[in-house]
Amino acid sequence: MAKLNSKINRFFYGNRDRGIRNLMLYIGIGNVAVWLLTMLNQSNPFFYELLYFNPELVLSGQVWRLISYPLVYLCESGSILGIISLLFFYWCGNILEQYWGTLRFNAFYLSGVLLTDLAGILVALVARAEGALLISSILGIGYIGYVNFSLLLGVATILPEEQIRIWFVIPVKMKWLAWFDLGLTLFQLVRGLIQLLRLQAGYVSLYLMLLIPLVAVANYLLFFGKQAANILPDFLRYHPTHKSWQRMEKNRKAYSDAGLGRGAAKSGGGQARFRCTVCGRTELTNPGLEFRYCSKCAGYRCYCEDHIHNHEHITE
């Protein structure tokens, strides 16, 4: 498995500039166009009804809906909140594309779309088998929100300390936003499960519908793997008894004894000795995180354990 992951990483790195550049820009423009056309003819929202994801219509032959529904996010989320969310996800997409390269980001987003398609069609088939045509007919609305959820998790993983402003006012760190959304997703799943159990619902498809938001989390874990631990609170990720903490302390002592650390901040006065060139994390903001220097980069470039093998080498 490790060799396979290494080959996949090398393939994406070697072809990082291939694919659709600025994918989220095109998706944003498409959303605005579909929303405007829908608003101009609200009595007959032709374009929205043509593009949104409907498993029943997909199974009847309208296969374009498998990849067209990212264009209806603005129609389903409302104008003001939708525009702000669209700008936020555009920013998230740009961050991930710069971090990974175009090809890997395209694969990440397309994988999220197709996995959500697969989950929706599976639930529709189960609902059809149970004779629950009403359940099958309402599937698909809001699915693109689940796909975009994985973008938020991705940025929170590579930039956990990055601060944004909710409604351009309230400062929030990306990792806090990820915790909130993950908690909300779990809360909604548990609440929905309790309600179904109280009603003694007999349709399996109803229970499967509750799990669809987890598809976005699965897609996120598929691409980030162990790196997903970055969004965990430090008290869960690091502890003096953990091996990662012990390795960090050993490396820190070795650097100190050898008098190394040129190019890094001085350790005196509460300043950080190690600072990752990519994400800016230090041993002070993330205790127990390992840092190393890249021999292929010009100068003394320090990287954290998440970026030492996943960065563009600086030659000047």
QUIHUCOR-V839035 format. One line per field, one symbol per residue. ss: DSSP state (A for helix, B for strand, O for the rest). phi: phi as a letter, one per 30 degrees, with the letter a starting at -180 (. if undefined). burial: 1 if it has 24 or more other C-alpha atoms within 12 Angstrom, else 0. A space follows every 50 residues. Layout:
BEGIN
ss=???
phi=???
burial=???
END
This chain:
BEGIN
ss=OAAAAAAAAAAAAAOOOOOOOOAAAAAAAAAAAAAAAAAAOAAAOAAAAA AOOOAAAAAOOOOOAAAAAAAAAAAAAOAAAAAAAAAAAAAAAAAAAAAA OAAAAAAAAAAAAAAAAAAAAAAAAAAAAAOOAAAAAAOOOOAAAAAAAA AAAAAAAAOOOOBBBBOOOBBBBAAAAAAAAAAAAAAAAAAAAAAAAAAO OOOAAAAAAAAOAAAAAAAAAAAAAAAAAAAOOAAAAOOOOOAAAAAAAA AAAAAAAAOOOOOOOOOAAAOOOOBOOOOOOBOOOOOOOOBBBOOOOOOO OBBBOOOOOOOOOOOO
phi=.dddddddddddddbdcdjcdhedddddddddddddddddbddbdedddd cddbedddddkdddddbcdddcedddcjdddddddddddddedddddddc jddddeddddddddddedddddddddddddicdddddcdjdidddddded deddddddbdcdcbbdhibddbdddddddddddddddddddddddddddh dccddddddddeedddddddddcchdddddddeedcdbaedddddddddd ddddddddidjeicddddiidddcbdddcidbdddbejddbbccdccdic ccbdddcdcbaddccb
burial=00000000000110010000011100110111011001000000001111 11111111000000111111111111000001101111111111111111 11111111111111111111111111110000001111111111111111 11111111111101000000000111111011001000000000000000 00111111111111111111101100111111000001000000100100 11000000001001100000011111111111100111111111000001 1111111111110000
END
